Amino acid sequence: MVAGEACSESSMTAYRARLTEIDIHRLIKATDEDERAAAAHKLCRSMERGGLSGEEREAAQKILRLLANDAAELVRRAMAVTLKASDLIPRDVARRLAADVDSVALPLIGFSPAFSDEDLIEIVQAGSSLRQVAVAGRPRVGRDVADCLAETGSELAVRTLAANDNADVSEGAMGRCVDRFGSSPEIVAAIAYRQVLPLSITERLVELASATVREHLITRHALAPETAIRLAAFARERATVDLVDQAADQADLPQFVANLNVRKALTGSLLLRALARGQMGLFEHGMAELAGTPHARAWLMIHDAGPLGLKAIYDRAGLPPRLFHAFRAGVDTWRSLQAEGADTAGDAFRQQMLQRFLTQRPNAPRDDLAYLMERLDQAPTPARSAVEAA
């Protein structure tokens, strides 16, 4: 009995080690898809785990070609999932399954070593975003494949590529990713957090990234001195732009302005930009804050104290004398539009105010004029929340 069991065990071991025509017959006999899929899974797992001789490998690949042609998607998927990272699947089978439905194709596209770079480029160029993402997330992505993804991949595929530190992404490919998707915070962040970044890419990203990502770039990657200076200027500029937008939706404008002053953000540049965009409330409260006077008194000096009232509170606020005439033009423009019956509370008024102000060719600083011209070309944007402003 024991000898019989030992003989049986030996026979089963030999059976598992050899792949014969019996395996094919077992698959053919099963008529139920679930049963065939289960048989395919067990067989593929046995193939993957066992050390196969050359003859056994040929027999295994014969079975894999049979499975690849099975009419049941479930059977083909069982093979693709079980052997997705195996070197047992021949290239012709891998290419066949890569053209199959997504449930079969994606596991192999994402892992199989059978594909050449040319195969993967062909998959990318076919245009399916899901398959491009699978290529971009592979354990290794060659430079030519990465170049193709950067040039033609979907946004999600490019994001996946940028986040894959095992992808050989050239400087040119990174630049192309920034060209195409520089407005995507997710892609900018994914590139910024790569282990290695060329200096040219770092310098481009600092002007696109969020404050947190910019800090990472400065800390992790070296920047040229002139880039650091430009970054600081850009950060100040973007803060100014944001503050003007934020002010339009403040429930407590005096407190908002007071907070700006504490942060030393209540500058002449900010107030001139706010005034030129029709945000008279921000201008009035800003002048009151800087001059250390109640808002009611500041309002009176700006609007009802004759030609010298504005000059008096302007000087008391400590703003640059050379900018006074630009502020004067802004106040006069606002009054003129109000007299014409314009609704001073809407976005349309702000655009109208900006247009009218700029036609007067005010003697404003070049940076402020450039900002105002840029805003003139943009549709009004919703103000940010008070939480962001704090």
C-alpha positions in Angstrom: 0.0 0.0 0.0 2.8 2.4 1.0 4.7 1.4 -2.1 1.6 2.0 -4.2 1.1 5.4 -2.7 4.8 6.3 -3.3 4.5 5.1 -6.9 1.4 7.2 -7.3 3.0 10.2 -5.8 6.0 9.8 -8.0 3.7 9.5 -11.1 1.9 12.7 -10.1 5.2 14.5 -9.7 6.3 13.4 -13.1 2.9 14.4 -14.5 3.2 17.9 -13.1 6.7 18.3 -14.3 5.9 17.2 -17.9 3.4 19.0 -20.1 1.8 16.5 -22.4 -1.1 16.3 -24.8 -3.2 15.2 -21.8 -3.3 18.8 -20.6 -4.7 19.9 -23.9 -7.4 17.2 -23.8 -8.5 18.3 -20.3 -9.1 21.8 -21.5 -10.9 20.6 -24.6 -13.2 18.3 -22.7 -14.4 21.1 -20.3 -17.5 22.7 -21.9 -18.3 25.2 -19.1 -16.4 28.5 -19.4 -15.8 28.8 -15.6 -14.4 25.2 -15.5 -12.1 25.9 -18.5 -10.9 29.1 -16.9 -10.2 27.4 -13.6 -8.3 24.6 -15.5 -6.4 27.2 -17.4 -5.4 29.1 -14.3 -4.1 25.9 -12.6 -2.2 24.9 -15.6 -0.6 28.3 -16.1 0.3 28.5 -12.5 1.9 25.0 -12.7 3.9 26.1 -15.8 5.1 29.2 -14.1 6.2 27.5 -10.9 7.9 24.5 -12.5 11.4 24.5 -14.0 10.7 23.4 -17.6 13.1 21.8 -20.0 13.3 23.0 -23.6 10.9 20.3 -24.7 8.5 21.0 -21.9 8.7 24.8 -22.6 7.7 24.1 -26.2 4.8 22.0 -25.1 3.7 24.8 -22.6 3.8 27.4 -25.3 1.7 25.2 -27.6 -0.9 25.1 -24.8 -0.7 28.9 -24.4 -1.4 29.4 -28.1 -4.4 27.2 -27.7 -5.6 29.3 -24.7 -5.0 32.5 -26.6 -7.5 31.3 -29.3 -10.1 30.2 -26.8 -13.5 31.7 -27.5 -14.2 32.4 -23.9 -12.8 35.7 -22.6 -12.7 34.3 -19.1 -10.2 31.6 -20.2 -8.0 34.1 -22.0 -8.1 36.4 -19.0 -7.1 33.6 -16.7 -4.0 33.0 -18.8 -3.2 36.8 -19.1 -3.5 37.4 -15.4 -1.6 34.3 -14.2 1.3 34.8 -16.6 1.3 38.6 -16.9 4.9 38.9 -15.8 6.2 35.6 -17.0 8.8 35.1 -19.7 6.9 31.9 -20.8 4.5 33.7 -23.0 5.9 34.0 -26.5 5.9 37.4 -28.3 3.3 36.3 -30.9 0.9 35.3 -28.2 1.5 38.5 -26.2 0.9 40.6 -29.3 -2.3 38.7 -30.0 -3.6 39.2 -26.5 -2.6 42.9 -26.5 -5.2 43.4 -29.3 -7.8 41.6 -27.2 -10.4 43.2 -24.9 -9.1 45.3 -22.1 -9.6 42.7 -19.4 -7.3 40.4 -21.3 -4.9 42.9 -22.8 -4.2 45.3 -19.9 -2.5 42.8 -17.4 0.0 41.8 -20.2 0.6 45.3 -21.5 1.4 46.4 -18.0 3.9 43.7 -17.2 4.9 41.2 -19.9 8.6 41.1 -20.8 7.6 39.6 -24.2 6.9 43.0 -25.8 9.7 44.9 -27.5 9.9 48.7 -27.4 8.5 48.7 -30.9 5.5 46.7 -29.8 4.9 49.1 -26.9 5.2 52.2 -29.1 2.6 50.6 -31.5 0.3 50.2 -28.5 0.7 53.8 -27.4 0.2 55.1 -30.9 -3.1 53.2 -31.2 -4.5 55.8 -28.9 -6.3 53.9 -26.1 -5.8 55.9 -22.9 -6.1 52.8 -20.7 -3.5 50.9 -22.6 -1.2 54.0 -22.7 -1.5 54.1 -18.9 -0.6 50.4 -18.7 2.5 51.0 -20.8 3.5 54.1 -18.8 3.3 52.2 -15.5 5.4 49.2 -16.5 8.2 48.1 -14.2 10.6 49.4 -16.9 9.9 51.9 -19.6 12.5 52.5 -22.3 13.5 55.9 -23.5 11.9 55.6 -26.9 8.6 54.4 -25.4 8.8 57.3 -22.9 9.4 59.7 -25.8 6.3 58.4 -27.6 4.1 58.7 -24.4 5.3 62.2 -23.8 4.4 63.2 -27.4 1.1 61.4 -27.9 -0.1 59.9 -24.5 -3.2 61.0 -22.8 -3.1 63.3 -19.7 -3.5 60.3 -17.4 -0.8 58.3 -19.2 1.6 61.2 -19.0 0.9 61.6 -15.3 1.6 57.9 -14.8 4.8 58.1 -16.8 6.0 61.1 -14.8 5.3 59.3 -11.6 7.2 56.2 -12.7 10.9 56.5 -11.6 11.7 53.3 -13.5 10.8 55.1 -16.7 13.8 56.4 -18.7 12.3 59.9 -19.4 14.7 62.1 -21.3 15.0 65.9 -20.8 13.3 66.5 -24.1 10.4 64.2 -23.1 10.0 66.0 -19.8 9.9 69.3 -21.6 7.2 68.0 -24.0 5.1 66.8 -21.0 5.4 70.3 -19.5 4.5 71.9 -22.9 1.4 69.8 -23.2 0.2 69.6 -19.6 1.9 72.4 -17.7 -1.5 73.6 -16.6 -2.2 70.3 -14.8 -1.1 70.5 -11.1 -1.0 66.7 -10.9 1.4 66.3 -13.8 3.6 69.2 -12.6 3.8 67.6 -9.2 4.5 64.1 -10.6 7.4 65.5 -12.6 8.7 67.6 -9.7 8.9 64.6 -7.4 10.9 62.5 -9.8 14.2 61.4 -8.3 16.3 63.1 -11.0 15.4 66.3 -12.7 17.4 68.3 -15.3 18.0 71.9 -14.3 16.1 73.2 -17.3 13.0 71.3 -16.2 13.3 72.4 -12.6 13.5 76.0 -13.7 10.3 75.6 -15.8 8.4 73.8 -13.0 9.0 76.5 -10.4 6.7 78.9 -12.2 4.0 76.3 -12.6 4.0 74.4 -9.3 2.0 75.0 -6.1 3.8 76.5 -3.1 4.4 73.0 -1.6 5.9 71.6 -4.8 8.0 74.7 -5.4 9.4 74.3 -1.9 10.3 70.7 -2.7 12.0 71.8 -5.9 14.1 74.4 -4.2 15.0 72.0 -1.4 15.7 68.9 -3.5 17.0 70.3 -6.7 19.6 72.9 -7.3 18.5 76.2 -8.8 20.6 78.9 -10.6 20.7 82.2 -8.6 18.8 84.0 -11.2 16.0 81.4 -11.2 15.7 81.7 -7.4 15.2 85.5 -7.8 12.7 85.0 -10.6 10.8 82.4 -8.5 10.6 84.8 -5.5 9.3 87.6 -7.9 6.8 85.1 -9.4 5.6 84.0 -5.9 4.9 87.6 -4.9 3.2 88.3 -8.2 0.9 85.3 -7.9 0.1 86.2 -4.3 -0.9 89.7 -5.5 -3.1 88.3 -8.2 -4.8 86.0 -5.8 -5.4 88.7 -3.3 -7.2 90.9 -5.7 -9.5 88.1 -6.8 -10.1 87.0 -3.2 -11.2 90.4 -2.0 -14.3 90.4 -4.2 -15.9 87.7 -2.1 -15.0 88.7 1.5 -17.8 88.9 4.0 -15.5 90.9 6.4 -13.4 93.1 4.1 -12.0 95.3 6.9 -10.6 92.2 8.7 -9.3 90.9 5.3 -7.4 94.1 4.7 -6.1 94.2 8.3 -4.7 90.7 7.8 -3.0 91.8 4.5 -1.4 94.7 6.4 -0.1 92.4 9.1 1.4 90.2 6.3 2.9 93.3 4.6 0.9 92.4 1.5 -1.1 95.7 1.6 1.0 97.5 -1.0 0.5 100.3 -3.4 0.8 97.8 -6.3 -2.1 95.7 -4.8 -4.3 98.8 -4.2 -3.7 100.2 -7.7 -4.5 96.8 -9.3 -7.7 96.5 -7.2 -8.8 100.1 -8.1 -8.1 99.5 -11.8 -10.3 96.4 -11.6 -13.2 98.3 -10.0 -12.8 96.9 -6.5 -13.4 100.2 -4.8 -14.2 98.6 -1.4 -10.7 97.0 -1.2 -9.2 100.4 -2.2 -11.1 102.3 0.4 -10.5 99.9 3.3 -6.8 99.6 2.2 -6.3 103.4 2.3 -8.1 103.6 5.7 -5.8 100.8 7.1 -2.6 102.3 5.8 -3.6 105.8 6.9 -4.8 104.7 10.3 -8.1 106.3 9.9 -11.7 105.0 10.1 -13.3 103.8 6.9 -16.0 106.5 7.0 -13.4 109.2 7.0 -11.3 107.5 4.3 -14.5 107.2 2.1 -15.2 110.9 2.6 -11.7 112.0 1.7 -11.7 109.8 -1.4 -15.1 110.7 -2.7 -16.5 113.9 -1.2 -13.6 116.1 0.0 -12.8 117.8 -3.2 -9.6 117.5 -5.3 -7.3 117.6 -2.3 -9.0 114.9 -0.2 -7.6 112.0 -2.2 -4.2 113.5 -2.2 -4.3 114.1 1.6 -5.2 110.5 2.5 -2.9 109.1 -0.2 0.1 110.9 1.4 -1.0 109.9 4.9 -1.1 106.3 3.7 2.6 106.6 2.8 2.1 105.5 -0.8 4.7 106.5 -3.5 4.2 110.0 -4.8 5.0 109.0 -8.4 1.9 106.7 -8.5 -0.6 109.3 -7.3 -1.7 110.3 -10.8 -2.5 106.7 -11.7 -4.6 106.4 -8.6 -6.3 109.7 -9.4 -7.1 108.3 -12.9 -8.6 105.2 -11.3 -10.9 107.1 -8.9 -12.0 109.4 -11.7 -12.8 106.4 -13.9 -14.8 104.7 -11.2 -16.8 107.9 -10.5 -17.5 108.4 -14.2 -18.9 104.9 -14.7 -21.0 105.2 -11.5 -22.4 108.5 -12.8 -23.4 106.7 -16.0 -25.5 104.2 -13.9 -23.2 101.2 -14.1 -23.7 98.4 -11.6 -20.5 98.6 -9.7 -20.9 95.2 -8.0 -20.7 92.8 -11.0 -17.9 91.2 -13.0 -19.0 93.0 -16.1 -18.4 96.3 -14.4 -14.9 95.2 -13.4 -14.0 94.5 -17.0 -15.5 97.7 -18.1 -13.6 99.6 -15.5 -10.4 98.0 -16.5 -10.9 98.8 -20.1 -11.7 102.5 -19.4 -8.8 102.8 -17.0 -6.3 101.5 -19.5 -7.5 103.7 -22.3 -6.3 106.7 -20.2 -2.7 105.4 -20.5 -2.1 105.8 -16.8 1.4 106.4 -15.6 1.6 103.1 -13.7 4.6 100.8 -13.2 5.3 98.4 -16.1 4.6 95.3 -14.0 1.2 96.6 -12.9 0.3 97.5 -16.5 1.4 94.1 -17.7 -0.8 92.5 -15.0 -3.8 94.6 -15.9 -3.4 94.0 -19.6 -3.3 90.2 -18.9 -6.4 90.4 -16.8 -8.1 92.4 -19.5 -7.6 89.3 -21.8 -9.1 86.9 -19.3 -12.7 86.2 -18.4 -13.5 87.1 -14.8 -12.7 84.3 -12.4 -14.6 83.5 -9.2 -13.0 84.9 -6.1 -11.3 82.5 -3.8 -12.6 81.7 -0.4 -11.8 83.7 2.7 -10.1 80.5 4.1 -7.5 80.6 1.3 -6.9 84.3 1.9 -6.2 83.9 5.6 
